[in-house]
């Protein structure tokens, strides 16, 4: 049986360039000879994608923060147990656009639900399952939102005010400070070439650890 695959996530607030840089990471890993699947949260399976639609659709009704969080974890459980874990066990490397860190940042920090209850939910649902490496693309809120607007129509989250995204960013940086071995902060303010050079440095360091394990 092949060696277990590695689980890598890319995080960040709106407009940090996740899509572009995830394509770079996938190409880099494939060049090393690994089979890589690219997935996202919320979503990743047909059922989880339906939940994603519920979460992101603009609506007149106010969505309670607890409802939002529980739906995120409902989609995540389906994603993890139906797609991510089976792939890793087969030796496939999984690259995911956001994961549980996003819930801590968006619902825990942004919505003000705090980290404690969220940790209980994470422990119950995922039983200690975490990414092996997380790349946090960090950018000032104002620049990120300006970039996001250029992509087209905004979803329910992207309509939030600057203060919300400042809290989200602070939440992400708090996690990075607490878990520096897993989460690597990448300055996303430079050119694509410069950002990807920093990403590659983190990938090389991580890859060396995996190879020597």
DRENPA-3360 file (N, C-alpha, C; in nm, 2 decimals, always signed):
BEGIN
1 = XXXXXXXX = +0.09/-0.12/+0.00/+0.00/+0.00/+0.00/+0.09/+0.13/+0.00 ~ +0.05/+0.22/-0.08/+0.12/+0.35/-0.08/+0.13/+0.42/+0.05 ~ +0.23/+0.50/+0.08/+0.24/+0.58/+0.20/+0.12/+0.68/+0.20 ~ +0.07/+0.70/+0.32/-0.04/+0.80/+0.33/-0.01/+0.93/+0.27 ~ -0.11/+0.98/+0.20/-0.10/+1.11/+0.14/-0.09/+1.22/+0.24 ~ -0.06/+1.34/+0.20/-0.05/+1.46/+0.28/-0.17/+1.55/+0.25 ~ -0.22/+1.62/+0.36/-0.33/+1.70/+0.35/-0.28/+1.85/+0.36 ~ -0.29/+1.92/+0.26/-0.25/+2.06/+0.25/-0.37/+2.16/+0.23;
9 = XXXXXXXX = -0.38/+2.26/+0.31/-0.49/+2.36/+0.29/-0.43/+2.50/+0.26 ~ -0.51/+2.57/+0.19/-0.48/+2.71/+0.16/-0.59/+2.80/+0.22 ~ -0.55/+2.89/+0.30/-0.65/+2.98/+0.37/-0.62/+3.13/+0.34 ~ -0.72/+3.21/+0.38/-0.70/+3.35/+0.36/-0.84/+3.42/+0.35 ~ -0.84/+3.55/+0.36/-0.97/+3.62/+0.35/-0.99/+3.65/+0.20 ~ -1.09/+3.73/+0.17/-1.13/+3.75/+0.03/-1.02/+3.82/-0.05 ~ -1.00/+3.78/-0.17/-0.91/+3.84/-0.27/-0.77/+3.82/-0.25 ~ -0.73/+3.72/-0.17/-0.58/+3.70/-0.14/-0.51/+3.62/-0.25;
17 = XXXXXXXX = -0.59/+3.56/-0.35/-0.53/+3.49/-0.46/-0.52/+3.34/-0.44 ~ -0.62/+3.28/-0.36/-0.61/+3.14/-0.33/-0.62/+3.05/-0.46 ~ -0.71/+3.08/-0.55/-0.72/+3.00/-0.67/-0.59/+2.99/-0.75 ~ -0.54/+3.11/-0.78/-0.41/+3.11/-0.86/-0.30/+3.04/-0.79 ~ -0.29/+3.06/-0.66/-0.18/+2.99/-0.59/-0.20/+2.85/-0.56 ~ -0.32/+2.81/-0.55/-0.35/+2.66/-0.54/-0.31/+2.59/-0.66 ~ -0.34/+2.65/-0.78/-0.30/+2.58/-0.90/-0.14/+2.57/-0.91 ~ -0.07/+2.66/-0.85/+0.07/+2.66/-0.85/+0.12/+2.54/-0.75;
25 = XXXXXXXX = +0.05/+2.53/-0.64/+0.09/+2.43/-0.54/+0.06/+2.29/-0.60 ~ -0.05/+2.27/-0.67/-0.09/+2.14/-0.73/+0.01/+2.10/-0.83 ~ +0.05/+2.20/-0.92/+0.15/+2.17/-1.02/+0.29/+2.13/-0.96 ~ +0.32/+2.20/-0.85/+0.45/+2.18/-0.78/+0.45/+2.03/-0.73 ~ +0.34/+1.99/-0.66/+0.34/+1.86/-0.60/+0.33/+1.75/-0.71 ~ +0.26/+1.78/-0.82/+0.25/+1.68/-0.92/+0.39/+1.66/-0.99 ~ +0.47/+1.77/-0.99/+0.60/+1.76/-1.05/+0.69/+1.67/-0.96 ~ +0.65/+1.65/-0.84/+0.73/+1.56/-0.75/+0.68/+1.42/-0.76;
33 = XXXXXXXX = +0.58/+1.40/-0.85/+0.54/+1.26/-0.88/+0.42/+1.22/-0.80 ~ +0.35/+1.31/-0.73/+0.23/+1.27/-0.65/+0.10/+1.29/-0.72 ~ +0.01/+1.20/-0.69/-0.13/+1.22/-0.74/-0.19/+1.32/-0.65 ~ -0.25/+1.42/-0.70/-0.31/+1.53/-0.62/-0.46/+1.56/-0.66 ~ -0.54/+1.56/-0.56/-0.68/+1.61/-0.59/-0.70/+1.75/-0.53 ~ -0.77/+1.83/-0.60/-0.80/+1.97/-0.56/-0.95/+1.98/-0.52 ~ -0.97/+2.02/-0.39/-1.11/+2.03/-0.35/-1.13/+2.16/-0.27 ~ -1.25/+2.18/-0.22/-1.28/+2.31/-0.15/-1.38/+2.30/-0.04;
41 = XXXXXXXX = -1.38/+2.40/+0.05/-1.48/+2.41/+0.15/-1.55/+2.54/+0.16 ~ -1.68/+2.55/+0.19/-1.76/+2.43/+0.20/-1.78/+2.37/+0.06 ~ -1.80/+2.24/+0.06/-1.82/+2.17/-0.06/-1.73/+2.05/-0.07 ~ -1.70/+2.00/-0.19/-1.61/+1.89/-0.21/-1.68/+1.76/-0.25 ~ -1.81/+1.74/-0.21/-1.89/+1.63/-0.25/-2.02/+1.68/-0.30 ~ -2.10/+1.61/-0.37/-2.23/+1.66/-0.42/-2.32/+1.71/-0.31 ~ -2.33/+1.64/-0.20/-2.41/+1.68/-0.08/-2.35/+1.81/-0.02 ~ -2.22/+1.81/+0.00/-2.16/+1.92/+0.06/-2.17/+2.05/-0.03;
49 = XXXXXXXX = -2.17/+2.03/-0.16/-2.18/+2.14/-0.25/-2.32/+2.20/-0.24 ~ -2.42/+2.12/-0.21/-2.56/+2.17/-0.19/-2.56/+2.26/-0.07 ~ -2.49/+2.21/+0.04/-2.49/+2.30/+0.16/-2.41/+2.43/+0.13 ~ -2.31/+2.42/+0.04/-2.24/+2.54/+0.00/-2.33/+2.64/-0.06 ~ -2.42/+2.59/-0.15/-2.52/+2.68/-0.21/-2.61/+2.75/-0.10 ~ -2.65/+2.68/+0.00/-2.73/+2.73/+0.10/-2.65/+2.84/+0.18 ~ -2.53/+2.82/+0.20/-2.45/+2.91/+0.28/-2.41/+3.04/+0.21 ~ -2.38/+3.03/+0.08/-2.33/+3.14/+0.00/-2.44/+3.23/-0.07;
57 = XXXXXXXX = -2.55/+3.17/-0.09/-2.66/+3.24/-0.16/-2.70/+3.37/-0.08 ~ -2.72/+3.48/-0.16/-2.77/+3.60/-0.10/-2.92/+3.58/-0.07 ~ -2.97/+3.62/+0.05/-3.11/+3.60/+0.09/-3.15/+3.72/+0.18 ~ -3.28/+3.74/+0.19/-3.34/+3.84/+0.27/-3.33/+3.80/+0.42 ~ -3.35/+3.68/+0.44/-3.36/+3.63/+0.58/-3.22/+3.63/+0.64 ~ -3.20/+3.68/+0.77/-3.08/+3.68/+0.84/-3.04/+3.54/+0.88 ~ -2.92/+3.50/+0.85/-2.87/+3.36/+0.88/-2.80/+3.37/+1.02 ~ -2.86/+3.30/+1.12/-2.79/+3.31/+1.25/-2.65/+3.25/+1.25;
65 = XXXXXXXX = -2.56/+3.31/+1.32/-2.42/+3.27/+1.32/-2.40/+3.12/+1.36 ~ -2.49/+3.07/+1.45/-2.48/+2.93/+1.49/-2.52/+2.84/+1.38 ~ -2.63/+2.88/+1.31/-2.68/+2.80/+1.20/-2.57/+2.79/+1.09 ~ -2.50/+2.90/+1.07/-2.40/+2.91/+0.97/-2.28/+2.81/+1.00 ~ -2.24/+2.82/+1.13/-2.13/+2.73/+1.18/-2.17/+2.59/+1.17 ~ -2.29/+2.55/+1.21/-2.33/+2.41/+1.21/-2.34/+2.36/+1.06 ~ -2.39/+2.44/+0.97/-2.39/+2.40/+0.83/-2.25/+2.38/+0.78 ~ -2.16/+2.47/+0.82/-2.02/+2.45/+0.77/-1.96/+2.31/+0.82;
73 = XXXXXXXX = -1.99/+2.28/+0.94/-1.94/+2.15/+0.99/-2.02/+2.03/+0.93 ~ -2.14/+2.05/+0.90/-2.22/+1.94/+0.83/-2.15/+1.91/+0.70 ~ -2.12/+2.02/+0.62/-2.06/+2.00/+0.49/-1.92/+1.94/+0.51 ~ -1.85/+1.98/+0.62/-1.71/+1.94/+0.64/-1.71/+1.79/+0.68 ~ -1.80/+1.74/+0.76/-1.80/+1.60/+0.80/-1.82/+1.51/+0.67 ~ -1.91/+1.55/+0.59/-1.94/+1.48/+0.46/-1.81/+1.48/+0.38 ~ -1.75/+1.59/+0.37/-1.63/+1.61/+0.29/-1.51/+1.52/+0.34 ~ -1.49/+1.53/+0.47/-1.38/+1.45/+0.53/-1.39/+1.30/+0.52;
81 = XXXXXXXX = -1.51/+1.26/+0.56/-1.53/+1.11/+0.56/-1.56/+1.04/+0.43 ~ -1.61/+1.12/+0.34/-1.65/+1.06/+0.21/-1.54/+1.09/+0.10 ~ -1.46/+1.19/+0.12/-1.36/+1.22/+0.01/-1.22/+1.24/+0.06 ~ -1.19/+1.32/+0.16/-1.06/+1.35/+0.20/-0.98/+1.23/+0.26 ~ -1.04/+1.18/+0.37/-0.97/+1.06/+0.43/-0.95/+0.94/+0.34 ~ -1.05/+0.90/+0.26/-1.03/+0.79/+0.17/-0.92/+0.82/+0.07 ~ -0.91/+0.94/+0.02/-0.80/+0.97/-0.07/-0.66/+0.96/+0.00 ~ -0.65/+1.02/+0.12/-0.53/+1.02/+0.19/-0.48/+0.87/+0.22;
89 = XXXXXXXX = -0.58/+0.79/+0.25/-0.54/+0.65/+0.28/-0.49/+0.57/+0.16 ~ -0.53/+0.62/+0.04/-0.49/+0.56/-0.08/-0.35/+0.62/-0.13 ~ -0.30/+0.71/-0.05/-0.17/+0.77/-0.09/-0.18/+0.90/-0.18 ~ -0.30/+0.94/-0.20/-0.33/+1.06/-0.27/-0.30/+1.19/-0.19 ~ -0.24/+1.29/-0.24/-0.23/+1.41/-0.17/-0.35/+1.50/-0.19 ~ -0.40/+1.56/-0.09/-0.53/+1.64/-0.10/-0.49/+1.79/-0.07 ~ -0.53/+1.87/-0.17/-0.51/+2.01/-0.16/-0.65/+2.08/-0.15 ~ -0.67/+2.15/-0.04/-0.81/+2.20/-0.01/-0.81/+2.35/+0.00;
97 = XXXXXXXX = -0.91/+2.42/-0.06/-0.93/+2.56/-0.05/-1.01/+2.58/+0.07 ~ -0.95/+2.62/+0.18/-1.01/+2.64/+0.31/-1.05/+2.51/+0.38 ~ -1.04/+2.51/+0.52/-1.08/+2.40/+0.60/-1.12/+2.45/+0.74 ~ -1.10/+2.38/+0.84/-1.15/+2.42/+0.98/-1.10/+2.56/+1.02 ~ -0.98/+2.59/+0.98/-0.92/+2.72/+1.02/-1.02/+2.83/+0.98 ~ -1.08/+2.81/+0.86/-1.18/+2.92/+0.81/-1.29/+2.93/+0.91 ~ -1.34/+2.83/+0.97/-1.45/+2.84/+1.07/-1.41/+2.92/+1.19 ~ -1.28/+2.89/+1.24/-1.23/+2.97/+1.35/-1.22/+3.12/+1.31;
105 = XXXXXXXX = -1.18/+3.14/+1.19/-1.16/+3.28/+1.15/-1.29/+3.35/+1.12 ~ -1.38/+3.29/+1.04/-1.50/+3.35/+1.00/-1.61/+3.35/+1.10 ~ -1.64/+3.23/+1.16/-1.74/+3.22/+1.26/-1.69/+3.25/+1.40 ~ -1.57/+3.20/+1.43/-1.52/+3.22/+1.57/-1.48/+3.37/+1.59 ~ -1.40/+3.42/+1.50/-1.35/+3.56/+1.52/-1.45/+3.66/+1.45 ~ -1.48/+3.64/+1.32/-1.56/+3.73/+1.25/-1.70/+3.75/+1.31 ~ -1.77/+3.63/+1.34/-1.90/+3.64/+1.39/-1.91/+3.65/+1.54 ~ -1.79/+3.64/+1.60/-1.78/+3.66/+1.75/-1.83/+3.54/+1.83;
113 = XXXXXXXX = -1.83/+3.42/+1.77/-1.87/+3.30/+1.85/-1.76/+3.25/+1.94 ~ -1.64/+3.30/+1.92/-1.53/+3.25/+2.01/-1.47/+3.12/+1.96 ~ -1.35/+3.08/+2.02/-1.28/+2.96/+1.98/-1.32/+2.84/+2.06 ~ -1.36/+2.86/+2.19/-1.38/+2.75/+2.28/-1.49/+2.65/+2.23 ~ -1.61/+2.70/+2.21/-1.72/+2.61/+2.16/-1.68/+2.55/+2.03 ~ -1.62/+2.63/+1.94/-1.58/+2.58/+1.81/-1.48/+2.46/+1.82 ~ -1.39/+2.47/+1.92/-1.29/+2.36/+1.94/-1.37/+2.24/+1.99 ~ -1.47/+2.25/+2.07/-1.55/+2.13/+2.11/-1.61/+2.07/+1.99;
121 = XXXXXXXX = -1.67/+2.15/+1.90/-1.73/+2.10/+1.78/-1.63/+2.03/+1.69 ~ -1.52/+2.09/+1.68/-1.41/+2.03/+1.59/-1.37/+1.90/+1.65 ~ -1.35/+1.89/+1.78/-1.30/+1.76/+1.84/-1.41/+1.66/+1.82 ~ -1.54/+1.69/+1.84/-1.64/+1.59/+1.82/-1.66/+1.55/+1.68 ~ -1.65/+1.64/+1.59/-1.68/+1.60/+1.45/-1.55/+1.54/+1.38 ~ -1.44/+1.59/+1.41/-1.32/+1.55/+1.33/-1.22/+1.47/+1.41 ~ -1.24/+1.46/+1.54/-1.16/+1.37/+1.62/-1.01/+1.39/+1.60 ~ -0.97/+1.51/+1.60/-0.82/+1.55/+1.59/-0.77/+1.56/+1.45;
129 = XXXXXXXX = -0.85/+1.54/+1.35/-0.80/+1.54/+1.21/-0.77/+1.69/+1.17 ~ -0.65/+1.71/+1.13/-0.61/+1.85/+1.09/-0.52/+1.84/+0.96 ~ -0.51/+1.95/+0.90/-0.41/+1.95/+0.78/-0.27/+1.93/+0.83 ~ -0.19/+1.87/+0.74/-0.05/+1.85/+0.77/+0.03/+1.98/+0.75 ~ -0.02/+2.06/+0.65/+0.04/+2.19/+0.62/-0.07/+2.29/+0.58 ~ -0.07/+2.41/+0.64/-0.16/+2.52/+0.59/-0.08/+2.64/+0.55 ~ -0.12/+2.69/+0.43/-0.05/+2.81/+0.38/-0.16/+2.92/+0.40 ~ -0.13/+3.02/+0.48/-0.22/+3.13/+0.50/-0.17/+3.25/+0.42;
137 = XXXXXXXX = -0.25/+3.28/+0.31/-0.22/+3.40/+0.23/-0.27/+3.52/+0.30 ~ -0.18/+3.61/+0.34/-0.22/+3.72/+0.42/-0.21/+3.85/+0.35 ~ -0.32/+3.93/+0.36/-0.33/+4.06/+0.29/-0.41/+4.16/+0.37 ~ -0.39/+4.29/+0.36/-0.47/+4.38/+0.43/-0.61/+4.37/+0.37 ~ -0.71/+4.39/+0.46/-0.85/+4.38/+0.42/-0.89/+4.46/+0.31 ~ -0.85/+4.59/+0.31/-0.89/+4.68/+0.20/-0.84/+4.64/+0.06 ~ -0.72/+4.59/+0.06/-0.66/+4.55/-0.07/-0.73/+4.42/-0.12 ~ -0.76/+4.33/-0.02/-0.82/+4.20/-0.06/-0.96/+4.22/-0.11;
145 = XXXXXXXX = -1.04/+4.31/-0.04/-1.18/+4.34/-0.09/-1.18/+4.41/-0.22 ~ -1.09/+4.49/-0.25/-1.08/+4.56/-0.38/-1.05/+4.46/-0.49 ~ -0.97/+4.36/-0.46/-0.94/+4.26/-0.56/-1.06/+4.17/-0.58 ~ -1.13/+4.14/-0.47/-1.25/+4.05/-0.48/-1.36/+4.11/-0.56 ~ -1.37/+4.24/-0.55/-1.48/+4.31/-0.63/-1.46/+4.30/-0.78 ~ -1.33/+4.29/-0.82/-1.30/+4.28/-0.96/-1.34/+4.14/-1.02 ~ -1.36/+4.04/-0.93/-1.39/+3.91/-0.98/-1.54/+3.90/-1.03 ~ -1.62/+3.99/-0.99/-1.76/+3.98/-1.04/-1.86/+3.99/-0.92;
153 = XXXXXXXX = -1.98/+3.94/-0.93/-2.08/+3.95/-0.83/-2.03/+3.89/-0.70 ~ -2.07/+3.95/-0.58/-2.02/+3.91/-0.45/-2.13/+3.82/-0.39 ~ -2.08/+3.72/-0.31/-2.17/+3.63/-0.24/-2.21/+3.69/-0.10 ~ -2.28/+3.61/-0.02/-2.33/+3.66/+0.11/-2.22/+3.70/+0.20 ~ -2.11/+3.63/+0.20/-1.99/+3.66/+0.29/-1.92/+3.78/+0.24 ~ -1.90/+3.79/+0.11/-1.83/+3.91/+0.05/-1.90/+4.04/+0.07 ~ -2.03/+4.04/+0.10/-2.10/+4.16/+0.13/-2.08/+4.22/+0.27 ~ -2.01/+4.14/+0.35/-1.98/+4.19/+0.49/-1.89/+4.32/+0.48;
161 = XXXXXXXX = -1.90/+4.39/+0.59/-1.82/+4.52/+0.60/-1.68/+4.49/+0.64 ~ -1.59/+4.60/+0.62/-1.45/+4.59/+0.64/-1.42/+4.54/+0.78 ~ -1.49/+4.58/+0.88/-1.47/+4.54/+1.02/-1.48/+4.39/+1.04 ~ -1.57/+4.33/+0.97/-1.59/+4.18/+0.98/-1.46/+4.12/+0.93 ~ -1.41/+4.16/+0.81/-1.29/+4.10/+0.75/-1.17/+4.13/+0.83 ~ -1.16/+4.24/+0.90/-1.05/+4.27/+0.99/-1.04/+4.17/+1.10 ~ -1.16/+4.13/+1.15/-1.17/+4.03/+1.26/-1.13/+3.90/+1.21 ~ -1.17/+3.87/+1.09/-1.14/+3.74/+1.03/-0.99/+3.72/+1.01;
169 = XXXXXXXX = -0.93/+3.83/+0.96/-0.78/+3.83/+0.94/-0.71/+3.81/+1.08 ~ -0.76/+3.88/+1.18/-0.70/+3.87/+1.31/-0.71/+3.73/+1.36 ~ -0.83/+3.67/+1.33/-0.85/+3.53/+1.38/-0.75/+3.43/+1.31 ~ -0.73/+3.45/+1.18/-0.63/+3.37/+1.11/-0.49/+3.38/+1.17 ~ -0.45/+3.51/+1.19/-0.32/+3.53/+1.25/-0.30/+3.48/+1.39 ~ -0.41/+3.48/+1.46/-0.40/+3.42/+1.60/-0.37/+3.27/+1.59 ~ -0.44/+3.20/+1.50/-0.41/+3.06/+1.48/-0.27/+3.04/+1.43 ~ -0.22/+3.12/+1.34/-0.08/+3.10/+1.29/+0.02/+3.12/+1.40;
177 = XXXXXXXX = -0.01/+3.21/+1.49/+0.08/+3.24/+1.61/+0.08/+3.12/+1.70 ~ -0.04/+3.05/+1.72/-0.05/+2.94/+1.81/+0.01/+2.81/+1.75 ~ +0.00/+2.80/+1.61/+0.05/+2.68/+1.55/+0.14/+2.70/+1.43 ~ +0.26/+2.76/+1.47/+0.36/+2.80/+1.36/+0.42/+2.69/+1.28 ~ +0.42/+2.57/+1.34/+0.48/+2.45/+1.27/+0.38/+2.41/+1.15 ~ +0.25/+2.42/+1.17/+0.16/+2.38/+1.07/+0.12/+2.49/+0.98 ~ +0.09/+2.61/+1.03/+0.04/+2.72/+0.95/+0.15/+2.82/+0.92 ~ +0.18/+2.83/+0.79/+0.28/+2.92/+0.74/+0.22/+3.05/+0.68;
185 = XXXXXXXX = +0.25/+3.16/+0.73/+0.20/+3.29/+0.68/+0.27/+3.34/+0.56 ~ +0.20/+3.36/+0.45/+0.26/+3.40/+0.32/+0.21/+3.54/+0.29 ~ +0.30/+3.64/+0.28/+0.26/+3.78/+0.24/+0.21/+3.77/+0.10 ~ +0.08/+3.80/+0.08/+0.02/+3.79/-0.05/+0.01/+3.93/-0.12 ~ +0.08/+4.03/-0.07/+0.07/+4.16/-0.12/+0.16/+4.19/-0.25 ~ +0.26/+4.10/-0.27/+0.35/+4.12/-0.38/+0.30/+4.06/-0.51 ~ +0.39/+4.06/-0.61/+0.35/+4.01/-0.74/+0.33/+3.85/-0.73 ~ +0.26/+3.80/-0.83/+0.24/+3.65/-0.83/+0.37/+3.58/-0.81;
193 = XXXXXXXX = +0.47/+3.62/-0.88/+0.60/+3.55/-0.88/+0.66/+3.56/-0.74 ~ +0.65/+3.67/-0.68/+0.71/+3.68/-0.54/+0.64/+3.60/-0.44 ~ +0.50/+3.60/-0.45/+0.42/+3.52/-0.36/+0.45/+3.38/-0.38 ~ +0.46/+3.33/-0.50/+0.48/+3.19/-0.53/+0.62/+3.15/-0.49 ~ +0.72/+3.24/-0.49/+0.85/+3.20/-0.44/+0.85/+3.17/-0.29 ~ +0.77/+3.25/-0.22/+0.76/+3.23/-0.07/+0.68/+3.10/-0.05 ~ +0.58/+3.07/-0.13/+0.50/+2.95/-0.11/+0.60/+2.83/-0.14 ~ +0.68/+2.84/-0.24/+0.77/+2.73/-0.27/+0.87/+2.70/-0.16;
201 = XXXXXXXX = +0.91/+2.81/-0.09/+1.01/+2.79/+0.02/+0.94/+2.71/+0.13 ~ +0.81/+2.74/+0.16/+0.74/+2.66/+0.26/+0.72/+2.52/+0.22 ~ +0.69/+2.50/+0.09/+0.67/+2.37/+0.04/+0.79/+2.28/+0.04 ~ +0.90/+2.34/+0.01/+1.03/+2.27/+0.01/+1.06/+2.22/+0.16 ~ +1.05/+2.31/+0.25/+1.07/+2.28/+0.39/+0.98/+2.17/+0.44 ~ +0.85/+2.18/+0.40/+0.76/+2.08/+0.44/+0.79/+1.94/+0.38 ~ +0.82/+1.95/+0.25/+0.85/+1.83/+0.17/+0.97/+1.75/+0.23 ~ +1.07/+1.83/+0.27/+1.19/+1.76/+0.33/+1.15/+1.69/+0.46;
209 = XXXXX = +1.06/+1.75/+0.54/+1.02/+1.68/+0.66/+0.95/+1.55/+0.63 ~ +0.86/+1.56/+0.53/+0.78/+1.44/+0.49/+0.87/+1.33/+0.44 ~ +0.97/+1.37/+0.36/+1.06/+1.27/+0.30/+1.15/+1.20/+0.41 ~ +1.18/+1.28/+0.51/+1.27/+1.22/+0.62/+1.19/+1.15/+0.73 ~ +1.06/+1.16/+0.72/+0.98/+1.09/+0.83/+0.98/+0.94/+0.81;
% end
